[in-house]
Amino acid sequence: MKNYSRLVVGALGAALLAGACQDLEVTNPNQPDVQRILLDPSDVQALVASAWRPYWDNNQGNTSGTGIVISAMADEFTATSANFGVLDLSSEPRAIFNNDPAYANRFVNQGPWYDWYGGISNANAGLRYVNAGNHVDIGGVDQTARTRAFAKFAQGLLHATISLYYDRAYIVSEGTDLNDPKVLAALQLKPYTEVRDSALAMLREAATLSSQNTFTLPATWINGLALTNTDLARLANTYAARLMVYSARSSAERKAVNWAAVAQLVDAGITADHAPVGEVNVLSSAYKQYSQFSTNTPAAQRQCNAGTTIHYRADYKLIGPADTTGQYQQWLAKPVDQRTRFTLHTPDRRIEGAGTPPADGPVNGSYFRYCTTDINFTPSRGTYHFSAYQWFRLGGRYRDGALPLIFKTEMDLLKAEALLETGNAAGAAALINLSRQAQGKLPAVTAAGVPESRSCVPKTATGACGSLRDALMYEKGIEVAGSDPYVRWFDGRGWGLLPKGTLLHFPIPGREFAAAGIESYTLGGSLPGSAP
């Protein structure tokens, strides 16, 4: 359901709109009449309400989305599927990204560009309406403050996401008059750092607007969540904290983050999981679907048999540090093309459950389950993609019930990193232990790191017990898996963990070069903009 795509109003002028129409099958007759919108409060509200949806549809995907591709590229989940560009972007050695407008999987950097700017356009139209002194009267109730706050939130969220995803982009606020040829001609691509800073200002303004007014969002705006103004302010603060950290493209940039400010924003952020509610034919997650896919018979579940090649399992780089047998270190030491699946053993109860194991393998953990076969995986595409484990934390749920985008644990661990970076190792350890002990059933870490033992978790690539930072990185990966697929990528580049040649960010779509007045370029592989 992409109603927002029918509401795009001049996202970046005629050139970008033409691209959106072609690739998203949007037809100009479906575009709303701008003058009518300026006179109809209900249409203004609908326009603003639609602005969040492009974020979900690309991050999670109702039927595809970029999340499943990014997850594989970041070594969170793994597959041999060629769908959506998964194989192209997750194979090793990493290849140069194909930025040709005719590339079969161009959606991975082309779709989000047009979708996110379409959402920004919708938010901006609403902001222009209310900033002109108009009121959004719905059923006799003035909802102007609610409309303005949510529009500013969506504007900031989408600019933030663009800055995290691309190496450069446009900053398009409600004050950017794209109907003015001079303004349109002067519009310039800005580096991701400038886009990030603008997004931070927008999110802070959204938090302020929400805090200064009293309202409740309809549960259809972010499906299933009737957020109060306080909730929206906290959500804006959470996204601001994430943006400050996740925008780093290197270890040096991540070290340079204002960690004290991050900790303050986390404290002012969400107090529970942020989880839109799935609804058949309304809101679903392809990312959560394909990462948990199997048919429903007990035998198929134990095999993790999806009955389709669109099927993902947990990457060993995600769960491998939990192994206590030494097999993960042996797997890492092999040439990539000689790696294949193995059965690990671990005291982390999220990966391996307690009790007597069945004859065909370990007891399933609370977050991950064991797969007895390699069904749905193709050896000729690289056995290094194979895994014996599948993420199954939601029990297969992907289109009903709570579908977490941000676990509260993610924010606890973001604050733990802030404390670690500002010299409070004991405080960081306490936050790491919240999930480590309650969910993993693992011994507590201390400021000195993971307690020494033969069965310590996590272990490093050499087999040694990990440091406190190692424990933080491991815990973050296990706890965030299956929520927001971009986080593993953002953490990987900021911690310096991505495989050499992995994209640090995407280039703008190839079809935009002429409109932007720049020479064609791409990134990844041996080119700049790639993991060292």
ABEGO torsion letter per residue (X at the ends): XBAAAAABBGAAEAAAAAAAAAAAGBBAAABBBAAAAAABAAAAAAAAAAAAAAAAAAAAEAABEAAAAAAAAAGABBBABABGGAAAAABOBBBBBBABAABAAAAAAAAAAAAAAAAAAAAAAAAAAAAAGBBBBBGGBBAAAAAAAAAAAAAAAAAAAAAAABABBBBBBAABBAABAAAAAABBBBBAAAAAAAAAAAAAAAAAAAAABBBBBBAAABBGBBBBAAAAAAAAAAAAAAAAAAABABAAAAAABBAAAAAAAAAABBABBBBBBBBBGABBBAAAAAAABBBABAAAAAAGBAGBABBBBBBAAAAAAABAAGAAAAAAABBAAABBBBBBBBABAAABBBEBBBAAEBBBBAABBBBABABGBBAAAEAAABBABBBAAAGGBAABEBBBABBAAAAAAAAAAAAAAAGBAAAAAAAAAAAAAAAAGBBBBBAAEBBBBAABOBBBAAGBBBBAAAAAAAAAAAAABGBBAAAAAAAAAAAGABBBGBBABBBBBAAAAAAAGBBBBBBEEABBGBBX
